[in-house]
Amino acid sequence: MTAAELRLHVPEQDRYAKIMGIGSYRPRRVVDNAEICTLIDSTDEWIRTRSGIRERRWASADETVHMMSLAAARTAVERSGLHPAQVDTVIVSTVTHLWQTPSAAATIASELGATGAAAFDISAACAGFCYGVAMADSLVRTGSSTHVLVIGVERLSDLTNRGDRSTAFIFADGAGAAIVGPSPTPAIGPVVWGSDGDQAHLITQTEPWDRAMDSAGGDSPGGPQWPVLRMDGKPVFKWAAFTMAKAAAEALDRAGGAADEIEVFVPHQANMRITDAMLRALRLPESVVVARDIERQGNTSAASIPLAIDALLASGEARSGQTCLIIGFGAGLVYAGQVIVLP
Ligand SMILES: CC(C)(COP(=O)(O)OP(=O)(O)OC[C@H]1O[C@@H](n2cnc3c(N)ncnc32)[C@H](O)[C@@H]1OP(=O)(O)O)[C@@H](O)C(=O)NCCC(=O)NCCS
């Protein structure tokens, strides 16, 4: 069969994609800086001025990756006006689902009632939500999927050494979810994304699981040591503050927009000073609403952007229909950003 004879059938649905609804879940337990300072040699003032964090949430035993994902997903589905059975694809972005297999997405799809949905996990750390939205946008526009559930979820407290001064005050837990579905008008701009594996060592697990198990040698007193996250904060800060502002500007440009057309800015909630540096570099108008969820939530990696968007919508600081620039960046190193219309 020649290319001319091949008649590809693409299902008829609206040509573009949009975010239809967002939901989130915040763990119950609030951990303030005073509590952190009982674990590491630090002060509330140092943590606030260097990172912008006042408190974060750490999940309790029952607040598993699945439980938090399902809570966020149910809200997103309901706010989209859908029944769970209408979700035909589930993408879960996480680096803290501790099962190598099966994926978190397949069981979450079943438990949600999205029976038979295509389901898979992605590992793109703090850029994971934006990677998921980019994939969902493409899946919907090609007609491969109709309603894609994108979840960003983390229990970073499981992989944090609570005595490590460079990470213990930063990382936290939570989940955010979005439904991406068909739209008659463009509502998700082209993604700008990439990676720099030469800098993989800057944020990484201390060692792979096999080495952690082997190094215990069977007779180590505490048994195998759980690998934890290790971060070289300074170079990560520089990379994020300078390179990511350029990527965000490119996402804006590729969406055909100008800085003064952006109404809401939701960067990955990594550090308040990174957000401020990006804001200065992007020259966004004074009126732009900026997500500062890190103050109360810490850095929740793949969950941070949907958690922050949901908070802005709930407080009324941001409104449905506004144009919003999102950008995620983190371990890999990887990044992704795009312009979206808020649901
Ligand atoms: C982690 C981070 C807040 C540290 O801030 P920093 O200004 O780079 O801090 P440094 O490591 O250079 O340390 C500066 C000083 O503070 C001290 N310090 C380090 N951690 C500390 C802590 N938790 N509490 C108190 N003091 C601390 C250091 O000992 C050093 O003291 P000195 O000047 O007397 O030697 C910052 O590097 C950062 O935010 N990086 C990006 C992290 C990030 O966003 N990661 C996620 C990306 S997904």
PDBQT file of the ligand as one rigid body, heavy atoms in Angstrom, charges set to zero:
ROOT
HETATM    1  C1  LIG A 401      19.626  24.873  49.176  1.00  0.00    +0.000 C 
HETATM    2  C2  LIG A 401      19.809  26.383  49.188  1.00  0.00    +0.000 C 
HETATM    3  C3  LIG A 401      18.616  27.066  49.831  1.00  0.00    +0.000 C 
HETATM    4  C4  LIG A 401      21.064  26.714  49.996  1.00  0.00    +0.000 C 
HETATM    5  O1  LIG A 401      21.309  28.109  49.959  1.00  0.00    +0.000 OA
HETATM    6  P1  LIG A 401      22.746  28.650  49.648  1.00  0.00    +0.000 P 
HETATM    7  O2  LIG A 401      22.701  30.108  49.764  1.00  0.00    +0.000 OA
HETATM    8  O3  LIG A 401      23.213  28.072  48.332  1.00  0.00    +0.000 OA
HETATM    9  O4  LIG A 401      23.554  28.035  50.850  1.00  0.00    +0.000 OA
HETATM   10  P2  LIG A 401      25.025  27.430  50.886  1.00  0.00    +0.000 P 
HETATM   11  O5  LIG A 401      24.966  25.958  50.719  1.00  0.00    +0.000 OA
HETATM   12  O6  LIG A 401      25.958  28.199  49.983  1.00  0.00    +0.000 OA
HETATM   13  O7  LIG A 401      25.410  27.790  52.361  1.00  0.00    +0.000 OA
HETATM   14  C5  LIG A 401      25.537  29.160  52.799  1.00  0.00    +0.000 C 
HETATM   15  C6  LIG A 401      25.804  29.142  54.282  1.00  0.00    +0.000 C 
HETATM   16  O8  LIG A 401      24.638  28.653  54.971  1.00  0.00    +0.000 OA
HETATM   17  C7  LIG A 401      24.979  27.494  55.745  1.00  0.00    +0.000 C 
HETATM   18  N1  LIG A 401      23.886  26.561  55.652  1.00  0.00    +0.000 N 
HETATM   19  C8  LIG A 401      23.670  25.591  54.725  1.00  0.00    +0.000 A 
HETATM   20  N2  LIG A 401      22.521  24.951  54.976  1.00  0.00    +0.000 NA
HETATM   21  C9  LIG A 401      22.010  25.515  56.067  1.00  0.00    +0.000 A 
HETATM   22  C10 LIG A 401      20.845  25.302  56.805  1.00  0.00    +0.000 A 
HETATM   23  N3  LIG A 401      19.938  24.362  56.465  1.00  0.00    +0.000 N 
HETATM   24  N4  LIG A 401      20.593  26.089  57.867  1.00  0.00    +0.000 NA
HETATM   25  C11 LIG A 401      21.467  27.040  58.238  1.00  0.00    +0.000 A 
HETATM   26  N5  LIG A 401      22.597  27.300  57.581  1.00  0.00    +0.000 NA
HETATM   27  C12 LIG A 401      22.864  26.541  56.512  1.00  0.00    +0.000 A 
HETATM   28  C13 LIG A 401      26.255  26.964  55.130  1.00  0.00    +0.000 C 
HETATM   29  O9  LIG A 401      27.005  26.245  56.089  1.00  0.00    +0.000 OA
HETATM   30  C14 LIG A 401      26.947  28.225  54.697  1.00  0.00    +0.000 C 
HETATM   31  O10 LIG A 401      27.571  28.810  55.822  1.00  0.00    +0.000 OA
HETATM   32  P3  LIG A 401      28.971  29.592  55.665  1.00  0.00    +0.000 P 
HETATM   33  O11 LIG A 401      28.687  30.740  54.755  1.00  0.00    +0.000 OA
HETATM   34  O12 LIG A 401      29.294  29.975  57.062  1.00  0.00    +0.000 OA
HETATM   35  O13 LIG A 401      29.917  28.596  55.057  1.00  0.00    +0.000 OA
HETATM   36  C15 LIG A 401      19.991  26.926  47.752  1.00  0.00    +0.000 C 
HETATM   37  O14 LIG A 401      21.236  26.527  47.229  1.00  0.00    +0.000 OA
HETATM   38  C16 LIG A 401      18.920  26.477  46.839  1.00  0.00    +0.000 C 
HETATM   39  O15 LIG A 401      17.764  26.790  47.041  1.00  0.00    +0.000 OA
HETATM   40  N6  LIG A 401      19.262  25.787  45.751  1.00  0.00    +0.000 N 
HETATM   41  C17 LIG A 401      18.305  25.316  44.797  1.00  0.00    +0.000 C 
HETATM   42  C18 LIG A 401      17.561  24.183  45.405  1.00  0.00    +0.000 C 
HETATM   43  C19 LIG A 401      16.404  23.802  44.597  1.00  0.00    +0.000 C 
HETATM   44  O16 LIG A 401      15.674  24.631  44.176  1.00  0.00    +0.000 OA
HETATM   45  N7  LIG A 401      16.260  22.524  44.418  1.00  0.00    +0.000 N 
HETATM   46  C20 LIG A 401      15.169  21.987  43.775  1.00  0.00    +0.000 C 
HETATM   47  C21 LIG A 401      15.299  22.078  42.335  1.00  0.00    +0.000 C 
HETATM   48  S1  LIG A 401      14.132  21.042  41.779  1.00  0.00    +0.000 SA
ENDROOT
TORSDOF 0
